[in-house]
Amino acid sequence: MTQSLFPRIGLMCLAAGLGGWALTASAAPSFRSDKNYPNLGLRIRVLGNSAPEPLAQFKTYTYTFTRGAETFKRDLFDLRELWYATQHAGQWRDDAGNVLLLGRPTHLLPVITSEMKHVSREDFDKAVAEPAVLFDPANAEALTAWVKDFAECTPKTPETLRLQAFNLAAAVFFPVEESSTLVYAFRVKTRKPNGQTEPSDWFCAVIKIADGTLKSKVRKDFETQFLANVASVPQTGAAAAGVQPKALNATPSALGNKESAAAIPDHPSRTAARKSIANMKDWWFAETPEYIFLSDIRSATGKALVKDLQATMPVLRGAFAKLIPPFDTATDVSAVRIYEDREAYKQYVGKSIEWSAGVWMPMRRELVIQSQGKDKALTLNIIKHEGFHQYLFYATSMIENAAWFNEGHACFFETSEVDAKGRVEIPENERVEHLLRNLEAAARQLPKLIHVGYSGFYSGTEEQRSLNYSTAWGLVYFLRKGVPSEKLTAYEKIIDTYLKTLATTKDADAATTAAFDGINMTKFQEDFTDFWKKGRNSAKRYDPFAEKKPAN
């Protein structure tokens, strides 16, 4: 498995009050505002003062298998996570951290016999296709088993509720051992064309109490406010067949790309990304054949940002590939989730990296970004930086890269520019001033930095982390633009040797050692320093993407 990468660019972007989130004193959980969810065929009352939360992408566990002299990788998954994603219908969180989860039983949790802890997607699909796994709405034991697995609770004997609710066909309360959890299952009356009614599918509501409100009070309020008012709404056409989140200009041709919507390939990751925002009013998606962008940005500036991304990120991906050709042709859709709300971003990425403004999460195969509001350029820079991490992960077959190579290239691309003709330029970015002020220290740490792992790269003082980033950027810029423009032929094979060795050894430190083998590091440090003092003009004009003329 690959560790998540925490680029320093995220540290530069935090500001008090970012995203307009305001913490207010909140009352006990309440359910008072009716909202329609046609995809579910329901009108329900969600948590008061709550925001909908997308379901996090399920984790991917990459296994390396050996067959004789051959090694190969396979992506495997947690069985429950795959199943839960198919049963999850929505979730909402209020200011106090109380959560309402909604599920829709269609299949029981399958059992897959395997020597490994995780399962393949193919084995999961095969398992849920078995008739025995299909949920039987008339089977009370099946409902209890489903509730136990979905809510991850210990249900006691269920209680059939006798509520004065005209629209309910059935309601069941599941007492559970967990002190801060309430679980209900219900069916509503749906009207057929002939005027008669029939029960809907079962739905399950799980309330997780986080603010200390007594369980008895939340139960009373849920039954009198939610269950007493839940009702069916028409569910027709595509919405009845599956998840249909809102698309924003999903046809790439509308943004200058020649591909049509039909050219966007279907992929399980793309489907899962769309489903993660189903039934979420303020969320929408936009796509290209290579990317899917998900966002809750409501402003015109934010939507213009995503249109820019649709037009520029595929071009940048081509630039990534020109400098670092993928090791094989297998690809995956690149998912990018962009949050407008600061607190929602922090909740999604988790406490360990809530300080960031953007992170590539390889286990979830997702790039998660905090929008910088009106500063569209800064948001784009963060996405370009993290987008390179995302590309490199796939391009190098999920092999962990050296920190200097990975972060140096991410910084190299973070201020890249795409012109109207689709040409990519790599200007110097603001890191150059920091590098020049600390040039001697940067050159001095080169021999050590190229062998530092990620924990060492990110640890230490803020000043040291900044120097690590500036040095890694300066090194990659020197190798990509300085070496060829200054015709420093002794160093021209460093990057190619690194990539070739990485592909064969799958060892980033061994690749670095091979790349710098035979290089006089004292002379390299001198040439690095001289370049940054006086060789920058020719490098600024050098195009690393231009076709190179073969040597005579």
C-alpha positions in Angstrom: 0.0 0.0 0.0 1.1 3.6 -0.6 1.0 6.2 2.1 -1.0 9.4 1.6 1.1 12.4 0.5 0.7 15.6 2.5 2.2 18.4 0.4 3.2 21.6 2.1 1.1 23.7 -0.3 -1.8 22.7 1.9 -0.3 24.5 4.8 -0.2 27.9 3.0 -3.9 28.0 2.4 -5.6 27.9 5.8 -7.3 31.0 7.1 -9.8 31.6 9.9 -13.3 31.4 8.7 -12.4 30.0 5.3 -15.5 28.7 3.5 -18.0 30.8 5.5 -18.5 28.1 8.2 -19.8 29.5 11.4 -20.0 27.4 14.6 -23.1 28.1 16.6 -24.7 26.7 19.7 -27.0 23.9 18.6 -30.0 22.4 20.2 -30.9 18.7 20.4 -31.3 16.8 17.1 -34.5 17.8 15.4 -36.3 16.8 12.2 -38.5 19.6 11.0 -37.9 20.5 7.4 -39.5 18.4 4.6 -37.3 17.7 1.6 -38.0 15.6 -1.5 -35.6 12.9 -2.7 -37.1 11.6 -6.0 -34.2 9.1 -6.5 -35.4 7.4 -3.4 -39.1 8.1 -3.9 -39.3 9.8 -0.5 -40.2 13.0 1.2 -38.4 13.1 4.6 -37.3 15.4 7.3 -33.5 15.4 7.6 -31.6 16.6 10.6 -32.1 20.3 11.4 -29.2 22.6 10.6 -27.4 19.7 8.9 -25.5 19.4 5.6 -25.5 16.3 3.4 -22.2 14.3 3.5 -20.9 12.3 0.5 -20.1 8.7 1.3 -16.3 8.3 1.3 -14.9 6.3 -1.5 -14.1 2.7 -0.3 -10.5 2.0 0.4 -8.3 0.1 -2.1 -5.8 -2.4 -0.8 -3.1 -3.2 -3.4 -1.5 -6.6 -3.1 1.7 -7.7 -4.8 1.6 -11.4 -5.9 4.6 -13.4 -7.1 4.4 -16.2 -9.7 7.9 -17.6 -10.3 10.0 -14.7 -11.4 7.0 -12.6 -12.2 5.3 -10.1 -9.9 2.0 -8.4 -10.4 -0.4 -6.2 -8.4 -4.1 -6.6 -7.8 -6.5 -4.1 -6.2 -8.6 -5.8 -3.5 -11.3 -4.3 -1.2 -13.0 -4.6 2.1 -16.1 -6.7 1.6 -18.3 -4.7 3.9 -17.2 -1.4 2.4 -18.2 -2.6 -1.1 -21.5 -3.8 0.1 -22.2 -0.8 2.3 -21.7 1.5 -0.7 -24.5 -0.3 -2.6 -26.9 0.0 0.4 -26.2 3.5 1.5 -28.8 6.1 0.4 -27.7 9.3 2.2 -26.3 10.9 5.3 -26.5 14.2 7.0 -24.5 15.8 9.9 -25.5 18.8 12.0 -23.3 21.4 13.7 -23.1 19.3 16.9 -21.9 16.3 15.0 -25.1 14.3 15.2 -25.6 12.1 12.1 -28.6 10.7 10.3 -27.8 7.7 8.0 -30.3 6.4 5.5 -30.0 2.9 3.9 -32.0 1.0 1.4 -31.8 -2.8 1.7 -31.4 -4.6 -1.6 -28.9 -7.3 -0.7 -27.7 -9.1 2.4 -24.0 -8.9 3.2 -22.5 -11.7 1.2 -20.0 -14.3 2.5 -16.9 -14.8 0.4 -14.5 -17.6 1.4 -11.0 -16.5 0.8 -7.5 -16.9 2.3 -7.0 -13.2 2.1 -8.6 -10.5 4.3 -9.8 -8.5 1.2 -11.8 -9.5 -1.9 -11.7 -8.6 -5.6 -14.4 -6.5 -7.2 -15.2 -9.4 -9.5 -15.7 -11.9 -6.6 -17.9 -9.3 -4.9 -20.1 -8.8 -8.1 -20.4 -12.5 -8.4 -21.4 -13.0 -4.8 -24.1 -10.3 -4.8 -25.6 -11.9 -8.0 -26.4 -15.0 -6.1 -30.2 -15.4 -5.4 -29.6 -16.2 -1.8 -28.2 -12.8 -1.2 -31.2 -10.9 -2.6 -33.0 -9.1 0.2 -36.5 -10.5 0.9 -38.7 -7.7 2.2 -41.1 -10.2 3.7 -38.5 -11.9 5.8 -38.2 -10.4 9.3 -35.0 -12.3 10.1 -33.4 -11.0 6.9 -34.3 -7.4 7.9 -32.7 -7.8 11.3 -29.5 -9.4 9.8 -29.3 -6.5 7.3 -29.7 -3.9 10.0 -27.0 -5.5 12.1 -24.5 -5.3 9.2 -25.5 -1.9 7.9 -25.6 -0.1 11.3 -22.8 -2.1 12.8 -24.8 -2.5 15.9 -26.1 -5.3 18.2 -29.9 -5.3 17.7 -32.2 -6.7 20.3 -35.7 -7.9 19.7 -37.3 -5.5 17.2 -40.5 -3.6 18.2 -43.2 -3.1 15.6 -44.5 0.5 16.0 -48.1 1.5 15.9 -47.9 5.2 14.9 -50.6 7.5 13.8 -48.9 8.1 10.4 -51.2 7.8 7.4 -48.3 7.5 4.9 -46.5 4.7 6.7 -47.0 1.1 5.6 -44.7 -0.4 8.3 -42.3 0.9 11.0 -39.9 -1.1 13.2 -37.7 0.1 16.0 -34.5 -1.9 16.7 -33.3 -1.5 20.3 -29.5 -1.7 20.2 -26.8 -2.0 22.9 -25.0 1.1 21.7 -25.9 3.9 24.0 -25.8 6.7 21.4 -27.4 5.0 18.5 -31.1 4.7 17.4 -32.1 2.4 14.5 -35.4 2.2 12.6 -36.7 0.5 9.5 -39.8 1.7 7.7 -41.9 1.4 4.5 -44.1 4.0 3.1 -47.3 3.7 1.1 -46.8 4.2 -2.6 -49.8 4.8 -4.9 -50.2 2.8 -8.1 -51.8 4.1 -11.3 -55.1 2.4 -10.4 -55.3 4.4 -7.1 -54.4 1.5 -4.9 -51.4 1.6 -2.5 -48.6 -0.8 -1.9 -45.6 -0.8 0.5 -42.4 0.8 -0.8 -39.0 -0.8 -0.4 -37.7 -1.0 3.2 -35.6 1.9 4.4 -33.4 2.1 7.4 -32.6 5.2 9.5 -29.7 5.3 11.9 -29.3 8.2 14.2 -25.9 8.7 15.9 -26.1 11.1 18.8 -23.0 13.1 19.4 -24.2 16.1 21.6 -25.2 14.2 24.7 -29.0 14.5 24.2 -30.8 11.7 26.0 -31.6 8.8 23.7 -35.3 8.8 24.9 -35.7 12.4 23.7 -34.2 11.8 20.3 -36.4 8.7 19.9 -39.5 10.7 20.7 -38.6 13.5 18.3 -37.7 11.2 15.5 -41.0 9.3 15.8 -43.2 12.4 16.1 -41.3 14.5 13.6 -39.7 12.1 11.0 -41.8 9.0 11.0 -45.0 10.8 11.4 -44.3 12.9 8.3 -42.4 10.6 5.9 -44.2 10.1 2.6 -43.7 8.8 -0.9 -43.0 11.0 -4.0 -43.1 10.0 -7.6 -40.1 8.0 -8.7 -40.0 7.6 -12.4 -37.7 7.0 -15.4 -33.9 7.0 -14.8 -34.3 8.1 -11.3 -36.2 4.9 -10.4 -33.6 2.8 -12.1 -30.6 4.0 -10.2 -28.5 7.0 -8.9 -28.7 10.1 -11.1 -26.7 12.9 -9.4 -26.8 16.3 -11.1 -24.3 16.9 -13.9 -22.8 20.3 -14.7 -22.0 20.5 -18.4 -21.0 16.9 -18.3 -20.4 16.9 -22.1 -16.7 17.8 -22.6 -17.4 19.3 -26.1 -19.2 22.2 -24.3 -15.8 23.2 -22.9 -13.6 23.0 -26.0 -12.7 19.3 -25.9 -13.5 17.3 -29.0 -14.6 14.2 -27.1 -18.3 13.7 -26.8 -20.1 12.5 -23.8 -20.3 9.0 -25.4 -16.5 8.9 -25.3 -16.5 9.0 -21.4 -15.7 5.4 -20.5 -17.7 3.6 -17.9 -15.7 2.5 -14.9 -16.5 1.2 -11.4 -14.6 4.1 -9.8 -16.6 6.6 -11.9 -19.9 5.0 -10.9 -18.9 4.9 -7.2 -17.9 8.6 -7.4 -21.3 9.6 -8.9 -23.2 7.5 -6.3 -21.3 9.1 -3.5 -23.2 12.4 -4.1 -26.6 10.9 -5.0 -29.5 12.6 -3.3 -27.3 15.5 -2.3 -29.0 18.7 -3.5 -26.0 21.0 -3.5 -23.5 18.5 -5.1 -22.9 18.0 -8.8 -20.3 16.4 -11.1 -18.5 17.2 -14.3 -16.5 14.8 -16.4 -13.9 14.2 -19.1 -12.8 10.8 -20.4 -9.9 11.0 -17.9 -11.5 12.7 -14.9 -14.6 13.1 -12.8 -14.9 16.3 -10.7 -17.3 16.3 -7.8 -18.2 19.5 -6.0 -20.6 21.4 -3.7 -19.4 24.8 -4.9 -22.5 26.9 -5.6 -20.8 30.2 -6.7 -20.3 31.2 -10.4 -16.5 31.5 -9.7 -16.4 27.9 -8.4 -18.3 26.5 -11.4 -16.0 28.4 -13.7 -13.1 26.7 -11.9 -14.5 23.3 -12.7 -15.0 24.2 -16.3 -11.4 25.3 -16.5 -10.4 22.0 -14.9 -12.3 20.1 -17.6 -10.5 21.9 -20.3 -7.0 22.0 -18.8 -6.4 18.9 -16.6 -6.6 16.4 -19.6 -4.0 18.6 -21.3 -1.8 18.6 -18.2 -2.2 14.9 -17.9 -0.7 14.6 -21.4 2.2 16.8 -20.3 2.7 14.6 -17.2 2.8 11.5 -19.5 5.3 13.2 -21.9 7.8 13.6 -19.1 7.0 10.5 -17.2 5.5 7.9 -19.6 3.3 5.3 -17.8 4.8 2.0 -17.0 1.8 0.2 -18.6 -1.4 1.1 -20.4 -3.8 0.2 -17.6 -5.6 3.3 -16.4 -8.1 4.3 -13.8 -10.4 7.3 -13.8 -9.0 10.2 -11.8 -11.6 11.4 -9.2 -11.3 14.9 -7.9 -13.6 16.1 -5.0 -13.7 19.9 -4.4 -15.2 21.2 -1.2 -16.5 24.7 -0.7 -17.1 24.3 3.0 -14.1 24.2 5.2 -15.6 22.1 8.0 -17.0 19.6 5.5 -13.6 19.2 4.0 -12.0 18.6 7.4 -14.7 16.0 8.3 -14.1 14.1 5.0 -10.3 13.9 5.1 -10.1 13.2 8.8 -8.3 14.7 11.8 -4.8 13.6 10.9 -4.8 15.9 7.8 -7.5 18.4 8.5 -4.8 21.1 8.4 -4.4 20.6 4.6 -6.0 22.4 1.7 -5.6 19.4 -0.7 -4.5 15.8 -0.5 -4.1 12.8 -2.8 -5.6 9.8 -0.9 -4.3 6.8 -2.8 -6.2 4.2 -0.6 -9.4 5.9 -1.6 -8.2 6.6 -5.2 -9.4 10.2 -4.8 -7.9 13.7 -4.9 -9.7 15.9 -2.3 -9.4 19.7 -2.5 -10.5 22.7 -0.4 -11.6 25.5 -2.7 -9.9 28.8 -2.0 -13.0 30.8 -2.8 -12.4 33.7 -5.2 -8.7 32.9 -5.5 -9.2 30.5 -8.4 -5.6 30.6 -9.3 -4.5 29.3 -5.9 -7.1 26.5 -6.1 -5.8 25.6 -9.5 -2.2 25.5 -8.2 -3.2 23.1 -5.4 -5.1 20.8 -7.9 -2.2 20.8 -10.3 0.2 19.9 -7.5 -2.0 17.2 -6.1 -3.0 16.1 -9.6 0.6 15.2 -10.3 0.7 13.0 -7.3 -2.4 11.3 -8.5 -1.0 10.8 -12.0 2.4 9.5 -10.8 0.6 6.9 -8.6 -1.1 5.3 -11.6 1.8 6.0 -14.1 4.4 4.1 -12.0 2.0 1.2 -11.2 1.4 2.2 -7.6 5.1 1.9 -6.7 6.1 4.4 -4.0 8.3 7.1 -5.5 11.2 8.9 -3.8 10.0 12.0 -2.0 12.3 14.4 -3.9 11.1 13.1 -7.2 7.4 13.1 -6.3 7.2 16.4 -4.5 9.7 18.1 -6.7 7.7 17.3 -9.8 4.4 18.3 -8.1 5.9 21.7 -7.3 7.3 21.8 -10.9 3.8 21.5 -12.3 1.8 23.5 -9.7 2.2 26.7 -11.6 2.1 25.2 -15.1 0.0 27.2 -17.7 -2.1 25.9 -20.6 -2.6 28.3 -23.5 -5.5 28.5 -25.9 -3.7 26.1 -28.3 -3.2 23.5 -25.7 0.5 24.2 -25.2 1.9 23.8 -21.7 4.5 26.1 -20.2 6.4 25.7 -16.9 7.3 29.1 -15.5 9.3 29.6 -12.3 7.0 29.9 -9.3 7.2 31.8 -6.1 9.4 29.2 -4.5 12.4 30.6 -6.5 12.7 33.5 -4.1 12.8 31.2 -1.1 15.3 29.0 -2.9 17.6 31.9 -3.8 17.6 33.2 -0.2 18.6 29.8 1.0 20.7 28.6 -1.9 23.8 27.5 0.0 21.7 25.5 2.5 19.7 23.9 -0.3 22.7 22.8 -2.2 24.4 21.6 0.9 21.4 19.3 1.8 21.0 17.7 -1.7 23.0 14.5 -1.1 20.9 13.8 2.0 17.6 15.0 0.7 17.5 12.7 -2.3 17.5 9.7 0.1 15.1 11.1 2.7 11.7 9.3 3.0 8.4 11.0 3.3 8.3 11.1 7.1 11.7 12.8 7.1 10.7 15.1 4.2 7.6 16.4 6.1 9.0 16.4 9.7 11.1 19.0 11.5 10.4 22.7 11.7 8.2 24.7 9.3 11.4 26.3 8.1 13.0 22.9 7.3 9.9 21.6 5.5 9.8 24.8 3.4 13.4 24.3 2.5 12.8 20.7 1.6 10.0 21.7 -0.8 12.0 24.5 -2.3 15.1 22.3 -2.8 13.1 19.5 -4.4 11.4 21.9 -6.7 14.8 23.5 -7.6 16.4 20.1 -8.2 13.6 19.0 -10.6 13.5 22.4 -12.4 17.3 22.1 -12.8 17.2 18.6 -14.2 14.2 19.3 -16.4 15.1 22.7 -17.8 18.5 23.8 -16.5 20.5 20.7 -17.5 19.3 20.6 -21.2 19.4 24.4 -21.7 22.9 24.6 -20.2 24.0 21.4 -22.0 25.2 19.8 -18.8 25.4 16.3 -20.4 26.8 14.6 -17.3 23.4 14.9 -15.7 21.0 14.4 -18.6 20.3 10.7 -17.8 19.5 11.1 -14.1 15.7 11.1 -14.5 15.6 8.4 -17.2 17.8 6.2 -15.1 15.7 6.8 -12.0 12.4 5.8 -13.8 13.9 2.7 -15.6 15.4 1.5 -12.3 12.2 2.1 -10.4 10.3 0.1 -13.0 12.6 -2.9 -12.6 13.5 -2.8 -8.9 10.3 -1.2 -7.5 12.5 0.4 -5.0 12.6 4.2 -4.9 15.8 4.5 -2.9 17.6 2.0 -5.2 16.3 4.0 -8.2 17.7 7.2 -6.7 21.1 5.5 -6.0 21.3 4.3 -9.6 20.3 7.7 -11.0 23.1 9.5 -9.2 25.6 6.7 -9.6 28.9 8.0 -11.0 27.8 11.6 -10.4 30.4 13.7 -8.6 28.1 15.2 -6.0 30.5 18.0 -5.0 30.6 19.1 -8.7 26.8 18.6 -9.0 26.2 20.9 -6.0 28.5 23.5 -7.6 26.7 23.3 -10.9 23.3 23.5 -9.2 24.4 26.6 -7.4 25.9 28.2 -10.5 22.7 27.6 -12.4 20.5 29.3 -9.9 22.9 32.2 -9.7 23.3 32.9 -13.4 21.8 30.2 -15.7 18.1 30.9 -15.4 17.4 32.9 -18.5 18.1 30.1 -21.0 16.1 27.7 -18.8 13.1 30.0 -18.7 13.0 29.8 -22.5 13.6 26.0 -22.7 10.5 23.8 -23.5 10.8 20.4 -21.9 7.9 19.1 -24.0 9.4 20.0 -27.4 10.3 17.0 -29.6 14.0 16.5 -29.3 16.1 16.2 -32.5 18.0 13.0 -32.7 21.8 13.3 -32.3 23.9 13.1 -35.4 
